[in-house]
Amino acid sequence: MKKKIAALLLCALPPAAVWAADEKQTLAERLYDKYEVELLGFAETRVGARLVDDEHEDAMSIGEARTQLRLSRDFDSFLVQFKGDLLADAVTEELDADIRELNVSFRPTDWADVKIGRMVSTWGTGDMIFINDMFPKDWQSFFIGRDDEYLKQASNVIKTGFFFGDYSLDLVYAPLFQGSEYIDGERLSYYNPSAGRIVGQDMVMEDSEPDRWFRDDELSMRLSRSFAQVEAALYAYSGFWQEPEGMDMASGKAVYPPLNVYGASARSPMFGGIGNAEFGYYDSTDDESGSNPAVRPSEFRILAGFEREIGHELTGSVQYYIEAIDGYDDYEQALPPGMKTRDEYRHLLTLRLTKLMMNQNLTLSLFAYYSPTDNDGNVRPKVKYKLNDHWQLDGGLNFFFGDEEHTFWGRFQDNSNAFVGLRYNF
């Protein structure tokens, strides 16, 4: 099977002629001329390897060939969109297909719009820190070197927007909960508190995901308005923790406890740049007092950030983030003997630097997380070079470090990796 996947990797990037219907018109041009269907997409090969030996995982961190097609058709009264990926994965030895968009959007009145189907949703003000954005993520993709686009997962929802003067109300309803793709040991190792050590393929986490249509559902709400130059918003969410933050003692499986989130955000120009702030209260309804050791306790989350240009085609941004456990004394007392205790407050700093060079064809970037309370972090340098209008080369590192293996970033310390990708856009 690996030989077949390797062959797919080698032939994944078709020349421009493959997409040409004849010498004068490409397939995309013919589709638009005949059916008014817009066609875009790319094909890419991406490979990467671990920087340290991990007895629990494969040495190759990523090895895949991917083709993405994007189709859209505007029917005047409604718009239909499709985005789908075909993936050949040499690490898992699997072929896969993923529909990232398949939806229809329309505007029934002047004060409302509707979008129904499969789509990627996002909101909030954080940069790679998500407080009120409770839509599913793919942390595995983020940590093995896929494009940042794949951090956000698609879900099946009904999205509506209502406009009342200066106010906008957005509602996103998912009739069935969809959790995030978390680190479970199958591809990336992590610290397992039950085992008291780093585990991987030798102890893949099993979970039990809510699966009852229209009962295990999710509702996200955002009310926003601009006050002069300040963009402000209120948020509410009813659903579940996006990762399995609880344990069913009877089955030994990880579970997704119920969760409500209430928050607010603001963004505004200041000091020659853009400042932002965001707040969220995570109401873990199965452990409101912090006395249930099998469920993650309620907590406050606070973020402040600032971004500005600091040089010629050089942009920098910083963020300061805090998690605070609600009912910490009860949480401490409820933990079983020998279980690692979380700090009452977890502080996190981020830094982003982006430099454009060579007529903006070369992009150098750095994103780093560092927690002074845990003394751990994740450093992500990247380089992207646009060879021409079609070809693009990129590469980077995912480096994890930490003093202790049970902290947030320290638990991934055996997963540091380097990767490179080549993409053809059409």
N, C-alpha and C positions, 0 to 999 in steps of 0.2 A: 504493500500500500504506500509506503514512504517513497518508493521509486516513482509511483504514479503521481504523487503530490509534488515531488521534485520536478517532474516533467512539466506539470502545470505551472510551477513557479517560473520555469525558464521561458515558457511561451506566453506568459500572462499579459505582456505589454504588446498589443498589436500595433503595427505601423499605421500611419494615417490612411494608407490605401485601403485597409480593411474596412474603414468606415466610409469609403467613397462608393457611391452607387455607379458612377461613371467618371470619366476624366474631367467633366465640367462641374458636376454637382456632388456634394457629399450626401450621405443618407439623411443627415439632419436637415439639410436644405430642402431635400425632396419631401420629407415628412411635413415640413412647414408649408411649402408651396401647395401641396395637395390636400393636407388635412388640417392645417394651421396648428399642428402639434409641435411644441418646442422640445428638442432633444438635447440634453447635455449629459456629461458623465466623465468618468476617468477609469483607467486601468492601472494597477500598481503592483509592484513586488516589494515586500518588506521583510527584512531578516534582522535578527538580533541574538545576542548571547549574554549569558550571565558573566559578571565580573568576578564572582567568587563561587567556589564549589558549594553545592547544596545537595546533600545526600538524599533529600526528599523529593527533588524535582529534576527535570531534564535540563541539560546544559544549554539547549536552545530555548531562548525566552520567547521569540516570535519568528515565524517563518511562514509567510502566507502570500497568496496571490488573490487580488480582489478586483472585481469590476463593478462599478456603480453606474446605473442608468437613472436619469431624471427626465420625466415626461410631464408636460402640462398642456392643458387645452382650456382656453377661455371661451365659454359659450354665452358671453354677454351677461346672462342672468345668473350664472354660477361658474365657478372655476374648479377644475378637476386636476389633482396633482398626484404624481407617483414618484417614489424614489426607492429603488431596490438594489441590494448588494448580493453578488455571488462570491463566495469565499472558499478557497482551497487552503486548508490549514495543515501544515506539515508537523506541527507540535502535537495536535490532537488526532492527526491522521483522519480528518473528517472533511467532507464537503458540506457547505451550509448555504442557505439563502435567508436573507433578512429583508423584510419590507419595512423601511424606515418612514415612508409616507404613502398613504393611499387614502385620500380624503376629498371631500367636496365642500366648498365654502360659498356662501351666498349672503346677501343683505336683504332680509325681508322688509325692513323699514329703514328710514333715514337715521334712526336712533339705535339700531341694533345690527350686529352681524353674527353669523353662525358658521362654525366649521365642525364637520362630523367625520370621524374616521380615525385612521392611524396617523400619528404625528409626534414630533418632538416638541415639548413645551418647556418654557423657561421663564423665570422672572426673579427679581431681587437685585441687589446692588453689589454683591460680593464678587471678587475675582478668584475663582477656583475655591471659594468658601461659600457654602450654601446654607442659609438659615431658613428663609421662608420659601425657598424653591424645594418643594417636596415631590418633585417629579423624578422618575427613576433614572439612576446613573449606572454606568458600567465602569467600576473602579478597576477591574481587571484590564480592560483596554487602556485605561489611563496609565497604568503602571508598567505595561510591556512595550510601549512605544508606538501605539497606533496614533493616528491623527487625533487632535483634541476634539474633533467633531464627534468621535465615537464615545466620548465621556457621557454624552447625553443619550439615553435610550428612548426609543419610540414606545408609545402606549396608545391604547384604543380609548378615545375620549369624545365627549361632546363639549365643545368650547364655544361660549357665547360672550359677546361684549355688548354692553349697554352704555349709551352716552346721554348724560343728563346735564346739559350746559357745560360747566367746567369740570364735571366729574365723569369718571369712567369706571364702570363696574365689570370685571371679568370673572366668569365662572367656568371652571373646568371640572367636569364630572366624568369619572371612570366607573363604569358599572361593575368592574371586577378589579380588585387590587393587583398591582404589578410591582414587585419589589425590585430593588437595585441588584445588579450583578456584583456580588461581594467576593472577597477573597476567602475561598473555602478549602484551600489546600490542593485542589486538583491541578492547578497550573502555577500558583504562587504559594509559597510557604508562609506561615503565620504562627503567632503564639497562641496556643490553646490553653485557656486557664484550667480546664478540667484535667488535662494531661500534665500541666505544669511545665511545658516545654514547647519548642518550635516543632510544628508538625507540617506535613505536606500530603503527598499521595499516599502515605502510610496511614493517614487518619483524615480522610475527606469529610468535611462537615455535612451532616444530613439535616434538612430542614423540612418543616411542614408549613406550606404557604396557604393563606386564606384562599378558598377556591369556590365560594358560593356567589353566583351572579346576583347582583342587585342587593345582596346582603353584606358581602365583604367588599363594599365599594368605597370610593374616595371622592371628596369634594374639596376643591381649592377655590378660594375667593380672594380677589384683590380690588380694593377701592382706591383709586388714584386721582390726584389733582395737582396742578402746578400753581404755586403761589409766587408770582413774579418769576424769579429764576430758580426757585426751589421746586424740585419734583418730589412729591410726598406720596406715600402709599400706606394703606393698612391691609393686613393679610389675616386669613383664617384658613385652617385646614382641619379636616376630620377624616381619619383613616387609620393607618398603622405606621409603626416604625419602618423605614425603608430598607433596613437590614435586620436580620433576625437578632433582636436585642433581648430575647427571653429564652428560657429553657423549659421544656415539658419534662418534668422529673420522671413521669411514668414511662415515656417512650425514649427519653434521652435525646430527642430531636430538638433542634433550635426552632423557635417560633417567632412570629411577628406580633408583638403585643399592640393593642389599640393605642392610638396617639392622637391628641389634639394639639394644634400649634396656633398661637396667636402672636402677631408681630406687626412691625412697622418699619419703614425705611424712608430715607431722605437723601437726595443728591443735589448738589449746587456748585456753581463756579465759586472759587475762592483762591486767593493768593496766586493767581496766574495759572491755576489748574482746576481740577474737579475733585471735590470732597464728597464722601458718602458715609452714611451711618445706617446700621440695621440692627434690629432687636427682635428676638423671638423667645417665647416661653413654650417649652415642650412639656405638655401636660400628659405624663405617662399614666393613663387612667387605671391600669392594673397595679400601679405602685405609687400612688400619689403621696404617701407618707414616707417613702424610702425604706419601708420595712420588709419588702419582698425581695430577697436576694436573687430570685430567679428572673427578675425583670429589671431592665435599666430604669433608674429613677428619673423623676421629673428634673428639668434643668433650665436655667436661663442661658441664652446665647447672645452675645453682644459683639458688634463689629464696627470699626471705624477705619476709613481708608482715604488715601489721597494720591492723585495722579497728576503729573504735569510733564511738559517737555523740559529737559534739563540740559540739552545741547542740540547741535544741528542734527536733525533726524535721530535723536536719542530721547526716548521716553522712559520715565521711571515711575514706579508706584510702590506704595507700602500699605500694609494693612495690619491692624492690631485686633486680635480676636480673643474672647474669653468665654469659657464654659464654666458655669457654676452649678453645682448639684444642689437641688432644693431638698431640705430635710437631711442634711449631711450626717448629723449625729445618729439618726435612726438608720441611715444607710450603713454606717460603720458598724453599729452594734448588730445588725442583721447578717453581716457577712459570715460565712462558715469559717472555722479556723483554718489557717493556711492559705486562704484566698487572697490574692493581691488586691490592695485597697487603692482605689482611684483618689487623687487629690481633690479637695473640695473645689479648688479653682484650677483650671488648666488654661495657660496663656499660650498664644500662638502668634508669631510674627511672619509676614510674608514680604518678599521683595520680588518685583518684576522689573527687568531692564530689557529694552528692545532697541536695537540699532539697525537702521537701514543704510545700505551702502551700494555702490555700483549702480547708480540710477534706480535704486530701490529693487534691484533684482536679487540682492543678497540681504537676508535677514538674519541677524544674530540675536538670540534671546536667552534670557536666564529667568527661571522662576524658582524660588526657594521658599520652603517652609522651615521654620525653626521654633521649637517650643522651649523657652527658658525654664519652665517648671519641670519638664521631663528630660531636658537636655538631649533632644533627638530632633530629627528633621529629614527632609527630602529635598535634594537639589536636582534641578532639571534644566541643564543647558541644551540648547538646540541651535542648529544652523539650517537654513533653507535657501536654496539657490535656484532661481528661475532661469533655465538655460535658454528658453525661447517661449513663444506663445503656447506651446504644447507640453514641453518637457520640464519636469521639476525634480530636483534632487534634495533630499533632506536627511538629517541624522541627529542623534543626540544621546544623552545619558539619562538614566534614572538612578540616582545614588541615594541610598537610605543609610542612616546612621542613628545610633542611640547607645546610651550607657547600659540600659537594661532592656532585656528582650520582651518584657511585657508591656512597655509603653506604646503609644499609638503608632509612632514611626519605627521604634526599635523592634517591634514584632515582625517587620518586613525586611530586616537588615540583610538577610541572605538572598534577597531578590534584586540587588543592584545589577543593572544591565546596560548594554549599549546597543544601538539599533541604527539602521540605515534604510532608506526607502527611495524608490524611483517611480515616478508617476507620469502617465501620459494623459493629458486633459483633451477632451474632444467636445 
